[in-house]
Amino acid sequence: MSKWLIIIGLLLAALGLLLHFFPWTLNWFGKLPGDIHKELDHGDVYIPITSMIIISILITVILNFFKH
């Protein structure tokens, strides 16, 4: 369990550094075809369908890589 927490912490730190120093590298994320964004009078509705499918596939591949 501790090994997984260390790996997750390092990945989150790397992602944080990437977003801090190179914010333009992930500008495309959340603006993919299939992501729904509606601007209404009283607020915005954002449903990132395509982005979450990509995240799900990446997590599945990473977990299967470490599992075997």
N, C-alpha and C positions, 0 to 999 in steps of 0.2 A: 504494500500500500504506500509506503513512504517513497519508494522509487517512482511510482506514478505521480505522486504529488510534486516531487522534484521536477519531473519532466514537464508536467502541466505548468508549473511555476516558471520554468525557463522559457517555455513557449509563449506564455503570456508576457513575460518581460521582453522577449524578442519582438513580439507584436507591438508592444507599447513603444519600444525604441524606434521601430519602423514607422509607426504613426507619428511619433514626435519629430523625428528628423527628416522623414520623407513622406509627408502627408499625401502627396499627389499619387503615390503608388497604389493606393486603394480607393481612388476617387470613383472608379467604375463600379465598385461594389455597392449594391443597393439601387443601381440605376440600370439594371439589366432588363431586357425584354421579358415580360412576365411578372415583373415587380409592379404592384398596383399602388399608385399614389394619387389620392383624391384630395383636393383642397376645397373645404367647405366653409361656410360662413362662420361657424362656431369652432372650427379646428381642422386639423388634417387627419386623414386616415392613410396609413401606410401598411401594406401587406407585402413583405418581401418573399414571394413564393419561389422564384427562380434562385435567389441568393441562398435561401435556406436549403434548397435541393442540393446546391453545390457544396454547402457546408456539411450536409449529411453524407454526401458521397466522400468528401475528404476525410471526415472522421471515421467512416467505415473502412476506408483503405488504410488509414494509419493504424487503427485498432487491429485489423487483420494482419498487418505487417508485424506488429509487436507480439501478436498472439502466437505466431508460428515460429 
